[in-house]
Amino acid sequence: MRQIVEWSAAEDGIDTWAGELWWVVTMDQDLRLALHPLLVDRFSPFQFDPAGIIDDEKLGLLLEAARWAPSAGNSQPWGFLPVRPGEPDHARVTRYLARSSAQWAPNAGLLIVNLTRRYVDDTDLVYSEFADYDLGQAVAYLTVQAQAMGLTCHQFRAFDIEGLTAELRPNPGWVVMSMTAVGVAADRGQRVRWRRSVAELRGDPWSEDRRP
């Protein structure tokens, strides 16, 4: 049975934002997994503090984390364009944000355009059939590293992908997939954090007569 409970991060010794913080989570009754605090406390903010500057050292650590993500055959089919407020490429990127993301993403200390290498140069030969999957893992590694550094990430796709691709002109074979905003959160994201149960994760792919 799923229930909605109020939970204080401070009760579990997890660092909180703006003092003791309460938010609503959904969890299975009588089930409390001992997740790592970096995972428990992760959220996607909708407001960033424009004073939260990300310097070269922090940027290097974030990209280093992404660099060590696993990939099929060690193909490493990911690429990134990091841009920060005040840099020339920042305006090139933010002009293609959708109305929704333009309200908050430009204030992030860092925007990263995430690209995946699907093809070998300008041919139709697949570079890696797992390219999109592996890019997601690299961004996840970067996200956890950001949490460890006291930063937060909001991954999004609310932008003109065709326009941005034409603007950036990546090499043949490379595809713009998404963006990640990184910075100091100025809010706590959505108050209700809903997730499907573990039982649903295991059971939803199967009907009763097909369940292993």
N, C-alpha and C positions, 0 to 999 in steps of 0.2 A: 504494500500500500504506500503510495507517495503522499508525503505531507509537506506543507510549507512551514518552515520554522524560522525564527529570528535567531541569529547566531552572532556573537561578539568575537571578533578576531582576537581581542585582548584576552579572552578567556583561555585561549590556547597559546598565549605567549607570542603571537604573531604581531609584527610591527604594524601599526595602524596609521592611517592618514588623517591629519587634523584631529588628533586626540583619539579617544576611544570611539570606535566606529562600529555601527550596526548596519547590517544589510540583510536582505531576505534571500535565502537560498532554498532550492528544492532538493530533497534527499530522500532516500528510501528509509522507511521506518525501521529502527533498530539497526541501521547500517551506517557506520561512520568510518570511512577509510582514513588511514593515517597518511594522507598525502603530504608531500613536501610543501612547506610554507610558500615556496616560490610558485607552486601550482595553485594552491588554495587562494592566494592573494591576487592572482592575475585577474585583470579585468580590462575592458576596452573603454578608455575615457572618451567623452564627447567634448571636453574642454581641456586645453593645454595652457600652462603658464608660459607666456611669451618670454619671461625672464629665464626660463630653464634652458640655458645654453649647453650644447653638446660640443665639446672641444675635440681636437684631432685625436687625442688619446682615447677618449670614450668611443669615438667613431671607429677607431682601429680595433678596439676590443669587440664591438658588436659584429663587425665584419669577420673578425677572426673566429668568433663563435659560429657564424654561418659557414665558414670555410671548412669546419670540422664535422659537418653533418654527414650522415651516411648517404650513399647514392648507389644506384645499380651499376655494378662493374666499376665502381669508383669513377663514374663518368663526370660527376660534378657539373651537371648541366644548368648552372645558375649564374646569374650576373646581376649587378646592382648599380644603380645610379643614385648616390646619396647627395642630397642638396639641403643646404641650411639657409635660413633667412639672411638676406643681405648678399648672398652669392648670386652671380648672374643666372645660373641654371635654375635657381629657385623660382624666379618669375616665369621661366619657360615651362616649368612643370605646373605651377599653381594655376595658370590661366586655363588649364584644361580640366580643373576640378568641377564636379557637378555642384549644383546649388547647395545640396545637402552637406557635402564634405567641405565646401568652401567656407562654411560657417565656423569650422574648428581646425581643420588640418593645417592652414598656413601658420597658426600660432605654435605648432610643434617645433621643438628645437631641431628636428631632423625629419625630412621626408625621404623615403627610399623607394625608388622605382624598381620593382622586382621583375627580372626577365628570365626566361627559360630558353635553353637551346634545344629546339625541337628537330631541326634539320641540319644536315651537313652543308654549310655554305648556302649556295643558291640552287641546290638540287632538291629533289623530293625524297632523298635518302634520309631515313630517320636517324638522327644522332643518338637518341635514346627514347624508347617507347615509354619510359618512366620519368621523363623530364619534368612534367608538371608535378607529379607526386614528389619527386626529389626536391624541387624548389620549395614546396610546402614544408618539407622537413628542415631545410636550411633556414627558412624564415622562422620556424618554430624554435630552432636553436637560438637564433638571434633574439627572439622574444623572451626566452627564459634568461638569457644573459642580461638583457635590459632590466628585468625584474631584480636580478642580483645586484645591479648597479643603482637601484633606487629609481629607475626609470619605468615608464609604461609604454606599451605599444597598442596601436589601433590599426589593424589590417583592414583594407577596404578596396573596393572596386568601383567606387562612385566617381568616375572620371571618363572623359572622352578618350577611349583607348585608341581609336583610329587617328584622332587628331594628335594625340601625344606621340604615337608611333611615327607619324609623318614629321613631327617636330624634331624628335630625337634621332631619327634615321639609324636605328641599330643595324649592325652587320647582318647580311643574309643568314637565315637560319635561326635568328634570335627573335623572340616574341615577348612583347610587354604583357605581363599577366596581372599584376596587382600593385598596390602601394602599401607601405607601412609608415605610419606616423609614429615617431618616437619622441618622448620628452617627459617633462614633469607634469603629472596630472593636476588639473584644477577642479576635478569632480571625481565621483566614484562610479561613473557609468550608470548602467541600468540597475535600479534597486532590486528588481526581481531577476535572479539568475537561475534560469530553468535549464535542467539537463534531463535527458531521458535516463531511465534507471539502468543499472547494470544488467538486470534481467531482460530489458528490452533490447539492449545492445546485442545480447547473445541470441535472443529469440526472434527479433523482427525479420531477419533475412529468410526465415524458414516458415513454411506451413507445417501443420501438425504431422502430415504424412511424409514430409521431406526432412524433418529435423533429424540431424545426426544422432 
